[in-house]
Amino acid sequence: MKENRIEKIRPAGSTRDVNSKRVFRDPVLCSQFLRDNVNIPALRNIRPEDIEDVSERYQTYLGVEFQSDTVKKIRLRDEDGKESEEPLYLISLIEHKSDVDYNVAMQILKYMVCIWDTYGKEQERNQSGVTKRKYFKYPPILPIVYYEGTGAWTADMHFRDRIYTSDMYEAYLPDFTYKVVRNYDYTNEELLARGDEISLIMMLNKIQNAEEFRELCEFPPEEMNQILENTSASIRGTIGDVIYSLMMKMRVPVEEANQYAEMVEEGRMGYLFENFEFNMPEDEHEAWIKHIKERAKVLRAEKEARIAEEKAETAKQEAKAAEEKAETAKQEAKAAEQKAEEAEQKAVKSLITVSKKYKNSKKEACQILMEQYGLSSEDAKIQVEMYW
């Protein structure tokens, strides 16, 4: 194992986006991701062999900017394991999502149109004219954004919100939402409790500095090693590359970073960094620790400010919702009052019409109105003159 690993020297410029792309293209990791993070009954028992990567087919049409996204064709099964005739398509947007991308909804729409158009053409080749039949249906599409950023996802969650004056043309606009899976919505304890490789990768992708990395290393080594016990060499290689990328961010020498990645690929991740800090010269180590602590303070302050801002925005939205609710109640009460007045007026008119039909006098009609509706003598006379 080690002899093979010595020849694999990773470039110092490795980035985490490449690893994310590999994660979603691996059917084992992708199936784990869907089971863990998507609450859809049809996906609870999804297996790696049910997932087919068809990304290249659509990226050819959509262009270079979509090369790091993935599209999966998923064969759904019922509770008895029987395969459904209709597939589900999964769109996974992963690159450049460490920051909020406000054009995600439009990017997803392009994929949807491309997938449905391609599906329709495939069905037409099998049976000409089938897409024009009443019974024909297009397959469902599940769009997911995998977000590694520390801040909240603030992009619009509905496509219509990207169109100005959408409220005026709502009935004529396409609309959909998408699911955001955000690493920072889960604690390390929650992810580790899942006990699968994708959750281990999500834990690693949460790390922004060496102090957070050190916190991860405080978990019992046996638990992390157990996750890797029956893992394929391919997935261990992916996790090793994630570790290597983190080491590059912390300016660890390439040779040493490769040694750490090698330990992961050998299934010894739990004991990875027992002597990590002592491999640096003493003066560099002190400066490094100082930098970590200062950076941690900044990150905590930013996080507290962000939480306060999110709470203020939530309070603002709740106040606005309460105001809108009160206004709606006011309008409904006004409408109900107006409706009651109209009903009473209709009944008064009907009563006067009946009195005239049976040859009652106007005086008698006024008397009936005063008794039935509590009108004053003057108001009763006005109503009788109006409808007589």
C-alpha positions in Angstrom: 0.0 0.0 0.0 2.7 2.5 1.0 4.8 1.7 -2.1 1.9 2.8 -4.3 1.2 5.9 -2.3 4.8 7.2 -2.4 4.4 7.7 -6.2 1.2 9.7 -5.7 2.4 13.3 -5.0 -0.5 15.7 -5.1 0.1 19.2 -6.5 0.2 22.0 -3.9 -2.7 23.8 -5.6 -5.3 21.1 -4.9 -8.7 22.6 -4.2 -11.8 21.4 -2.3 -14.2 21.9 -5.3 -12.5 19.0 -7.1 -13.2 16.8 -4.1 -16.8 17.9 -3.9 -17.3 17.0 -7.6 -15.8 13.5 -6.9 -18.0 13.1 -3.9 -21.2 13.5 -5.9 -20.0 11.5 -8.8 -19.4 8.5 -6.6 -22.6 6.4 -6.4 -21.9 5.1 -2.9 -21.3 8.6 -1.4 -24.2 10.0 -3.4 -26.6 7.4 -2.1 -25.5 8.0 1.4 -25.9 11.8 0.9 -29.5 11.3 -0.3 -30.4 8.9 2.5 -29.0 11.2 5.2 -30.2 14.6 3.9 -33.3 14.2 1.8 -36.5 13.3 3.6 -38.3 11.6 0.7 -39.6 8.0 1.3 -38.6 6.8 -2.2 -35.0 7.6 -1.4 -34.7 6.0 2.0 -33.5 2.7 0.6 -31.6 4.0 -2.4 -28.6 1.8 -3.5 -25.5 2.8 -5.4 -26.5 0.6 -8.3 -29.7 2.7 -8.6 -27.7 5.8 -9.5 -26.4 6.6 -13.0 -24.2 9.7 -13.6 -25.4 11.5 -16.8 -23.8 14.8 -16.1 -21.7 14.9 -19.3 -24.8 14.6 -21.5 -26.2 17.9 -20.2 -23.0 19.8 -19.7 -22.3 19.3 -23.4 -25.4 21.4 -24.1 -25.1 23.9 -21.3 -21.4 24.8 -21.6 -18.2 25.1 -19.6 -19.7 27.0 -16.6 -21.7 23.9 -15.7 -18.8 21.4 -15.8 -18.6 21.0 -12.0 -22.3 20.3 -11.4 -23.7 16.8 -11.5 -26.8 15.3 -12.9 -28.0 11.8 -11.7 -30.6 9.5 -13.2 -32.1 7.5 -10.3 -34.1 4.3 -10.6 -36.7 4.4 -7.9 -38.0 1.3 -6.1 -41.1 0.6 -4.1 -41.1 -0.9 -0.6 -40.8 -4.5 -2.1 -37.7 -3.5 -4.1 -39.5 -3.4 -7.4 -38.0 -0.9 -9.9 -40.3 1.9 -11.1 -40.6 2.4 -14.8 -40.2 6.2 -14.4 -36.8 7.7 -13.2 -36.0 10.6 -10.9 -33.4 13.1 -11.9 -31.1 14.7 -9.4 -29.4 18.0 -10.1 -26.5 18.7 -7.7 -24.9 22.1 -7.7 -21.6 22.0 -5.9 -18.9 24.4 -7.3 -18.5 27.9 -6.0 -21.1 27.3 -3.3 -18.9 28.2 -0.4 -20.4 31.6 -1.1 -24.1 32.4 -1.8 -24.9 32.3 -5.5 -28.0 34.4 -6.1 -28.5 33.0 -9.7 -28.9 29.4 -8.6 -32.6 29.3 -9.5 -31.9 30.3 -13.1 -29.0 27.7 -13.3 -31.4 25.0 -12.1 -34.1 26.0 -14.5 -31.6 25.6 -17.4 -30.9 22.1 -16.3 -34.6 21.3 -15.9 -35.5 22.4 -19.4 -32.5 20.5 -20.8 -33.3 17.3 -19.0 -37.0 17.4 -19.9 -36.3 18.3 -23.5 -33.8 15.4 -23.8 -36.2 13.0 -22.1 -39.0 13.9 -24.5 -36.7 13.4 -27.5 -35.7 9.9 -26.2 -39.3 8.9 -25.7 -40.2 10.2 -29.2 -37.4 8.0 -30.7 -39.0 5.0 -29.0 -42.6 5.9 -29.9 -43.3 8.8 -32.3 -45.8 11.3 -31.1 -45.9 10.0 -27.5 -45.2 13.4 -25.9 -48.4 14.8 -27.5 -50.5 12.2 -25.8 -52.6 13.1 -22.8 -51.2 10.3 -20.6 -47.5 11.3 -21.2 -45.7 12.7 -18.2 -42.1 14.1 -17.8 -40.0 12.8 -14.9 -39.6 14.6 -11.6 -36.4 16.5 -10.9 -34.9 17.1 -7.4 -32.6 20.1 -7.3 -30.0 20.3 -4.4 -27.4 22.9 -3.6 -24.6 21.6 -1.4 -23.5 24.6 0.5 -20.2 24.7 2.5 -20.3 28.3 3.5 -20.4 29.4 7.2 -23.0 32.1 6.6 -26.8 31.6 6.0 -28.0 30.8 2.5 -29.7 34.1 1.6 -30.5 33.5 -2.1 -34.2 33.4 -3.2 -35.6 29.9 -2.7 -38.3 30.3 -5.4 -37.6 31.0 -9.1 -40.4 33.5 -9.3 -38.6 35.8 -6.9 -35.9 36.3 -9.5 -38.5 37.9 -11.8 -39.4 41.6 -11.2 -43.1 42.3 -10.7 -43.6 38.5 -10.4 -46.7 39.1 -8.2 -48.4 40.8 -11.2 -47.6 37.9 -13.6 -47.5 35.0 -11.1 -50.0 32.9 -13.1 -47.8 33.0 -16.2 -44.4 32.3 -14.7 -42.7 28.9 -14.1 -41.9 28.3 -10.4 -40.1 25.8 -8.3 -38.0 25.6 -5.2 -34.8 23.7 -4.4 -33.2 22.0 -1.4 -30.1 23.5 0.3 -27.9 21.1 2.3 -25.7 23.2 4.4 -22.8 21.6 6.3 -23.0 24.1 9.2 -26.6 23.1 9.9 -25.2 19.9 11.5 -22.9 19.5 14.5 -19.9 17.3 14.2 -21.5 15.0 16.7 -24.6 14.6 14.5 -22.6 13.9 11.5 -20.3 11.4 13.2 -23.4 9.6 14.6 -24.5 8.8 11.1 -21.4 6.6 10.8 -21.0 6.8 7.0 -18.3 8.2 4.7 -20.3 11.1 3.3 -20.9 12.5 6.8 -17.2 12.2 7.5 -16.4 14.2 4.4 -19.0 16.8 5.4 -17.3 17.1 8.8 -14.0 17.8 7.0 -15.6 20.3 4.6 -16.8 22.3 7.6 -13.3 23.1 8.7 -12.2 26.7 8.0 -9.0 26.8 10.2 -6.6 24.7 12.2 -8.4 25.2 15.5 -11.5 23.6 14.0 -9.4 20.8 12.6 -7.9 20.2 16.1 -11.5 20.0 17.5 -12.3 17.2 15.0 -9.2 15.3 16.1 -10.5 15.2 19.7 -13.2 12.7 18.7 -12.5 9.0 19.7 -10.2 7.7 16.9 -12.0 4.3 17.0 -15.2 5.9 15.7 -13.5 7.5 12.7 -11.5 4.4 12.0 -14.6 2.2 12.1 -16.2 4.3 9.4 -13.2 3.6 7.1 -13.0 -0.1 8.0 -15.0 -1.4 5.1 -14.6 1.6 2.8 -13.4 1.1 -0.8 -10.0 2.3 -1.9 -11.6 4.9 -4.2 -13.5 6.6 -1.4 -10.5 6.5 1.0 -8.6 8.2 -1.8 -11.3 10.9 -2.0 -11.1 11.4 1.8 -7.4 11.5 1.6 -7.5 14.2 -1.0 -9.8 16.3 1.2 -7.3 15.9 4.1 -4.5 16.9 1.7 -6.4 20.1 0.6 -6.9 21.1 4.2 -3.2 20.6 4.9 -2.4 22.9 1.9 -4.7 25.6 3.4 -2.7 25.3 6.7 0.6 25.6 4.8 1.8 22.1 5.8 4.8 20.9 3.6 3.7 18.8 0.6 5.6 15.7 1.7 4.1 15.7 5.2 0.6 16.4 3.8 1.0 13.4 1.5 1.9 11.3 4.6 -1.3 12.3 6.3 -3.4 11.5 3.2 -1.6 8.1 3.1 -2.7 7.3 6.6 -6.3 8.0 5.7 -6.1 5.7 2.7 -4.7 3.0 5.1 -7.7 3.4 7.3 -5.9 5.1 10.2 -7.6 8.4 10.2 -8.4 8.4 13.9 -4.7 8.6 14.8 -3.9 11.1 12.1 -2.7 14.2 14.0 -1.4 12.9 17.4 1.9 14.7 16.7 0.8 17.3 14.2 1.8 20.5 16.0 5.3 19.1 16.9 6.3 18.7 13.3 6.9 22.5 13.0 9.8 24.5 14.2 9.1 26.0 17.6 9.1 29.7 16.5 6.7 28.8 13.6 4.5 26.8 15.9 4.0 29.7 18.3 3.2 32.1 15.5 0.8 29.5 14.1 -1.0 29.0 17.4 -1.3 32.8 17.8 -2.7 33.2 14.3 -5.3 30.4 15.1 -6.5 32.1 18.3 -6.8 35.5 16.7 -8.6 34.1 13.7 -10.9 32.1 16.0 -11.8 35.4 17.8 -12.6 37.0 14.5 -14.7 34.1 13.3 -16.6 34.0 16.6 -17.3 37.7 16.4 -18.5 37.4 12.8 -20.7 34.4 13.7 -22.2 36.3 16.6 -22.8 39.4 14.5 -24.4 37.2 11.8 -26.6 35.4 14.3 -27.7 38.8 15.7 -28.4 40.0 12.2 -30.4 36.9 11.3 -32.4 37.2 14.5 -33.2 40.9 13.8 -34.2 40.0 10.2 -36.4 37.1 11.6 -38.0 39.5 14.1 -38.6 42.0 11.3 -40.2 39.4 9.1 -42.4 38.2 11.9 -43.5 41.7 12.7 -44.3 42.2 9.0 -46.2 38.9 8.9 -48.2 39.9 12.0 -49.0 43.3 10.5 -50.1 41.7 7.2 -52.2 39.2 9.2 -53.8 42.0 11.1 -54.5 43.9 7.9 -55.9 40.7 6.3 -58.2 40.2 9.4 -59.3 43.8 9.1 -60.1 43.5 5.5 -62.0 40.2 6.1 -64.0 41.8 8.9 -64.8 44.8 6.6 -65.8 42.4 3.8 -68.0 40.4 6.2 -69.7 43.5 7.5 -70.3 44.7 3.9 -71.7 41.3 3.0 -74.0 41.4 6.0 -75.2 44.9 5.0 -75.9 43.8 1.5 -77.8 40.7 2.7 -79.9 42.9 5.0 -80.6 45.4 2.2 -81.6 42.6 -0.1 -84.0 41.2 2.6 -85.5 44.7 3.1 -86.1 45.1 -0.6 -87.7 41.7 -0.8 -90.0 42.4 2.2 -91.1 45.7 0.6 -91.7 44.0 -2.7 -93.9 41.3 -1.1 -95.8 44.0 0.9 -96.6 45.9 -2.2 -97.6 42.6 -4.0 -100.1 41.8 -1.3 -101.5 45.3 -1.4 -100.2 46.5 2.0 -100.0 50.2 2.4 -96.7 52.0 2.7 -97.4 52.7 6.3 -97.9 49.0 7.0 -94.7 48.2 5.2 -92.8 50.8 7.3 -94.3 49.2 10.4 -93.1 45.7 9.4 -89.5 47.1 8.7 -89.5 48.8 12.1 -90.5 45.5 13.8 -88.3 43.1 11.8 -85.1 45.2 11.5 -85.3 47.7 14.3 -85.3 50.7 11.9 -86.4 54.1 13.0 -89.6 55.5 11.5 -87.6 57.9 9.3 -85.2 55.1 8.0 -88.1 52.8 7.3 -89.9 55.5 5.2 -86.7 56.1 3.2 -86.3 52.3 2.5 -90.0 52.0 1.4 -89.8 55.0 -0.9 -86.6 53.6 -2.4 -88.0 50.1 -3.3 -91.8 50.7 -3.6 
